[in-house]
Structure formats: C-alpha cells, structure tokens
Amino acid sequence: RPNTNNSSTGTFLRTNPGGSSFFNFGLFGGSLNSRGGAWTHRNGSLNLVAHDTQPAPGMSPTTQFDRIYGGGMGNNGHVTFMAAAYDSANPTMPLSGIWSDRTGPLALVAGSLTPAPGEAAGVRFDGFQEPVSNALGQAAFEAGLAGPGITGSNDWGIWIETDNGLRPAIREGNPA
C-alpha cells in the first residue's frame, strides 16, 4: 500500500510550443526528503535536470544545489534556471546562480561572486532573479552587483546570454 503521508510541492511550470515542459517538483514524507528537483518532459520522456543535493556545476567542488527556483525553456527544449547553492567548506557564504543545459551538459551561466561581464574590474554578481529564456534557450536575467564603485544607485542590471557569452543589456544608473 502506498504511503499516504507523502506530499509534493511544485513551484513553477514552463511549457514551450513543441509540447515540452520544465518544472520544479519536490517529494516529502516516508524516506523522502527533497526540497526539489528541476525536471523536463521532452519527447515523451521525463528527465531530472538537477536535484537539490547534487554538485552545482561551475562552482567549487564542495558546493551543491540547495534550492532550485524558477526558470525558462526555449522552443528547442533547453532550460535555464536559478538556484541557491550551499558550500560545505564555507557554510555562511550565500551563493546563487543561473544554470542552463543550452550548450550541452548543465553549466553555470552566471554565479554569485563571479565577475559581471561588461563591468569594471572587481565588480561581481551578487544575487539573481529568476531567468527567462528566448526561443533558442538563451537566458536573460536580473542580477545584483557588488564591488568597487557599486552603490545603491547602480547595484543591479539585466544581462542577456548570446552565442558569444553574457553581455549587459541595461544597468541601473546608466543613461537611457
């Protein structure tokens, strides 16, 4: 008999015109204790993209996903999402990032404490909002900034992913 004390949570669902879907789903109860995983349903197959206790690609070897938040899905079925991460070697350091499988295996697009492209030396990403994806699966996201010259009047921007990497689209405090 199934364990009727199990429950589930879903925090986002994205679909594309081709009928593929991308969602976050966690299971709790019995021997299960998962805050969530990011899953896809592509070409009739359900696949785990990332789980909240697996290593976070592109970050230190002691860092794993802690909580997976929303994201986007391109028409080609590639996904992009934001997640919080936990580094067991530095547990008080808040980490987050944007990950994607657009170019192959899951990879970090932008991570907290990493240099922000198009910004002065020493300026780094410091927090993210959930990304969106275009038809090609390329990400666009809002991110906070920290570092030299960053104040409350210029501490966020929007970045877009291109075939040549990330570039800033708009930055708080810049002329329109």
Sequence and secondary structure as in RCSB ss.txt:
>XXXX:A:sequence
RPNTNNSSTGTFLRTNPGGSSFFNFGLFGGSLNSRGGAWTHRNGSLNLVAHDTQPAPGMSPTTQFDRIYGGGMGN
NGHVTFMAAAYDSANPTMPLSGIWSDRTGPLALVAGSLTPAPGEAAGVRFDGFQEPVSNALGQAAFEAGLAGPGI
TGSNDWGIWIETDNGLRPAIREGNPA
>XXXX:A:secstr
   TT EEEEEEEEE TTS EEEEEEEEETTEE S EEEEEETTEEEEEEETTSB TTS TTEEEEEEEEEEE T
TS EEEEEEEEETTSTTS EEEEEE TTSS EEEEETTSB TTS TT EEEEE   EE TT  EEEEEEEESTT 
 TTS EEEEEEETTEEEEEEETTS  
